[in-house]
Amino acid sequence: MYLQTLMELKKNPKMWELFKYNSYWYKELNRNPESIKAYKEDMKNKYHLRTTDKISDAIDNIDIISNVLNALK
């Protein structure tokens, strides 16, 4: 594996954790280091780091707070 790809993986703890637990990425990144973009997308999907996930979590929190406030009335 290219040193640059390995260093990029070790920079982010979540990327490194995903790499340790999903060995098929080792083979993929070893053969094609440009697939790091696909790897990052997979990491964002698995750890819910996309913008839509964050918005959905915020909406859920607002709903919970409003339900608690309605219950206290």
C-alpha positions as CSV (number, residue, x, y, z in Angstrom):
1,M,0.0,0.0,0.0
2,Y,1.2,3.5,-0.7
3,L,2.6,5.4,2.2
4,Q,0.4,8.4,1.5
5,T,-2.8,6.3,1.6
6,L,-1.7,4.7,4.8
7,M,-0.9,8.0,6.4
8,E,-4.3,9.4,5.4
9,L,-6.0,6.4,7.0
10,K,-4.1,6.8,10.2
11,K,-4.9,10.6,10.4
12,N,-8.6,9.9,11.1
13,P,-9.4,7.4,14.0
14,K,-12.7,6.4,12.4
15,M,-11.1,5.7,9.1
16,W,-8.5,3.6,10.8
17,E,-11.1,1.7,12.8
18,L,-13.1,0.9,9.7
19,F,-9.9,-0.3,8.0
20,K,-9.1,-2.7,10.9
21,Y,-12.5,-4.3,10.9
22,N,-13.1,-4.5,7.1
23,S,-10.2,-6.3,5.6
24,Y,-11.6,-6.2,2.1
25,W,-10.6,-2.5,2.0
26,Y,-7.0,-3.5,2.5
27,K,-7.1,-5.4,-0.8
28,E,-9.0,-2.7,-2.6
29,L,-6.8,0.2,-1.5
30,N,-3.6,-1.9,-2.1
31,R,-4.7,-2.5,-5.7
32,N,-6.2,1.0,-6.4
33,P,-5.2,3.8,-4.1
34,E,-7.6,6.1,-5.8
35,S,-10.5,4.2,-4.3
36,I,-9.9,6.2,-1.1
37,K,-12.8,8.4,-2.1
38,A,-15.1,5.3,-2.1
39,Y,-13.6,4.3,1.2
40,K,-14.5,7.7,2.7
41,E,-18.0,7.5,1.5
42,D,-18.4,4.0,3.0
43,M,-17.1,5.3,6.3
44,K,-19.5,8.2,6.3
45,N,-22.4,5.8,5.6
46,K,-21.4,3.4,8.3
47,Y,-20.8,6.0,11.0
48,H,-23.6,8.3,10.0
49,L,-21.4,11.3,9.2
50,R,-23.3,12.5,6.2
51,T,-25.0,15.9,6.3
52,T,-28.4,14.3,5.9
53,D,-27.7,12.1,8.9
54,K,-26.8,15.1,11.0
55,I,-30.0,16.9,9.9
56,S,-32.1,13.9,10.7
57,D,-30.6,13.6,14.1
58,A,-31.2,17.2,14.9
59,I,-34.9,16.9,13.8
60,D,-35.3,13.8,16.0
61,N,-33.8,15.7,19.0
62,I,-36.2,18.6,18.4
63,D,-39.1,16.2,18.2
64,I,-38.1,14.6,21.5
65,I,-37.8,18.0,23.2
66,S,-41.2,19.1,21.9
67,N,-42.8,15.9,23.0
68,V,-41.4,16.3,26.5
69,L,-42.5,19.9,26.7
70,N,-46.0,18.9,25.5
71,A,-46.1,16.2,28.2
72,L,-45.2,18.7,30.9
73,K,-48.1,21.1,30.0
